[in-house]
Amino acid sequence: MGTDGEQRLADALRCAADEVTTSPDAYREVRARWRRKERRRRLVVAVLASAVVVTANGIALWALSDASPTQHVIFEDPARR
């Protein structure tokens, strides 16, 4: 190390690192929390996607049922003429 400031910083970081205590099951707790958040996120996305599909289907069915059978003919059978 080159300067006195760097040495003091290294000593301070070492001292701070020595004071840190770890929980034996900290990783397990963090992993469980992350999994819960991931499940919640996936559930929210699935509910929103389902709501979009149901809304689109409802609008489409409403639009189709509102039209009269003779209006907007896409295919007219030539045998019926």
Phi, psi and omega in degrees: 000149189266310189247168178293326179296319179295321179294317178295321178296316179298319178295318179296319179293320177297317178298317179295321180292328179290333181278347182284130175246143181247146176274139182296330181248030179296319181298317181297319180294315180294320179295319178296319178297317179297319179295320177298316179296320180295317177298316180297318179297316179295322179295317179297317179296318179295319179295317179295319179295319178296319179297321178296316180295315181296319179295316180296318178295320179297316178295318180295316179295322178296318180294321180289323182283342182278339183279152176277152184296334183270349183269144176058055179284124180272318182228126178246124183291121180294337181288340181278353182281000000 
